[in-house]
Amino acid sequence: MKTLTVALDADGVLLDIVTPWLAKYNREAGDTLRYEDITTWLWPLKYAEWTEARKDLLRTPDLYAAARPIQGALDGVNTLLDQGHRLVVVTHDFPTHLKSKIWALRYWFPVLEHVVFAKNKRNAVRYDVLVDDAIHNNPEVLFAQPWNNYGTPTWPGQLGALHWPGVVSAVKMHAYSRTH
């Protein structure tokens, strides 16, 4: 099996930032929106006065202190490292969020040595496989979330992963396909 460089998105793949953001929104808006109700990048906001821009203002750096790892991410990262793969976090965010996001990544994933902030992930880092929850980033492995149709692949060769064991399997498939 070939050793790969695997780029991992932070939000929605390694860290769950939506749960604390959603709790903050529900508290402030008096809404009862659930994680699974967010089926596109635009949240289905209940009240007209709550625009996307107003909701986005609630996405503040302090949310990273409340962020937790996505289920299975800690074990998945360790498994990929044990298999010999090189892992790099490739993410994008507002400049005001960088310090908080790095803190959360270092706290939960101290084994991840490299964090790169870049809007265009493909041009920022040389990697073999990108694991991301954002369809528009054209990842080789689409990590399932409600807002991306639960990881349904959108182009030939793209693999969907419903959970972190699926990510590990998809990376393994990519590694084997490059040796044969």
Residue pairs with C-beta under 8 A, 6 or more apart in sequence:
1 83
1 172
1 175
1 176
1 179
2 175
2 176
2 178
2 179
3 83
3 84
3 85
3 86
3 175
4 85
4 86
4 127
4 128
4 129
4 171
4 174
4 175
4 178
5 85
5 86
5 87
5 88
5 125
5 126
5 127
5 128
5 129
6 80
6 85
6 86
6 87
6 88
6 127
6 128
6 129
6 130
6 131
6 171
7 88
7 89
7 90
7 121
7 125
7 127
7 129
7 130
7 131
7 132
8 14
8 77
8 87
8 88
8 89
8 90
8 112
8 131
9 89
9 90
9 91
9 121
9 130
9 131
9 132
9 133
9 134
9 137
9 139
9 143
10 89
10 91
10 101
10 105
10 115
11 17
11 18
11 91
11 93
11 133
12 18
12 70
12 132
12 133
12 134
12 143
12 145
13 70
13 73
13 131
13 132
13 133
13 143
13 167
14 69
14 70
14 73
14 77
14 89
14 105
14 108
14 109
15 64
15 67
15 68
15 69
15 70
15 73
15 101
15 104
15 105
15 108
16 67
16 68
16 69
16 70
17 59
17 63
17 64
17 67
18 35
18 38
19 35
19 66
19 67
19 68
20 63
20 66
20 67
21 58
21 59
21 63
22 33
22 34
22 35
22 38
24 58
24 63
25 31
25 33
25 43
25 50
25 55
25 58
26 32
26 33
28 58
29 45
29 46
29 47
29 50
29 55
30 47
31 45
31 46
31 47
31 50
32 46
33 43
33 44
33 45
33 46
35 146
36 146
37 43
37 44
37 146
38 44
38 146
38 147
39 146
39 147
39 149
40 147
41 147
42 52
43 52
43 55
45 51
45 52
45 55
60 97
61 96
61 97
61 99
61 100
61 101
62 100
63 100
64 97
64 100
64 101
64 103
64 104
65 100
65 103
65 104
67 104
68 108
69 108
69 109
70 143
70 164
71 163
71 164
72 163
72 164
72 165
73 108
73 109
73 164
74 108
74 109
75 164
76 164
76 165
76 167
76 168
77 87
77 109
77 111
77 112
78 111
79 168
80 87
80 167
80 168
80 171
81 87
81 111
83 168
83 171
83 172
83 175
85 171
85 175
87 112
87 114
88 112
88 114
88 115
88 116
88 125
88 127
89 105
89 109
89 112
89 114
89 115
89 116
90 116
90 118
90 121
90 124
90 125
90 127
90 130
91 101
91 115
91 116
91 117
91 118
92 117
92 118
92 119
92 121
93 101
93 117
98 117
102 115
105 112
105 115
116 124
116 125
118 124
118 125
121 130
121 132
121 137
122 130
122 137
122 138
128 140
128 174
128 178
129 139
129 140
129 141
129 170
129 171
129 174
130 137
130 138
130 139
130 140
130 141
131 139
131 140
131 141
131 143
131 161
131 167
131 170
131 171
132 139
132 141
132 142
132 143
133 142
133 143
133 144
133 145
133 147
133 148
134 148
135 142
135 148
135 154
138 155
138 158
139 158
140 157
140 158
140 159
140 170
140 174
141 158
141 159
141 160
141 161
141 167
141 170
141 171
141 174
142 148
142 151
142 152
142 153
142 154
142 158
142 159
142 160
142 161
143 151
143 161
143 167
144 150
144 151
144 160
144 161
144 162
144 163
144 166
145 151
150 160
150 162
151 160
151 161
151 162
151 166
152 160
153 159
153 160
159 170
159 173
159 174
160 166
161 167
161 169
161 170
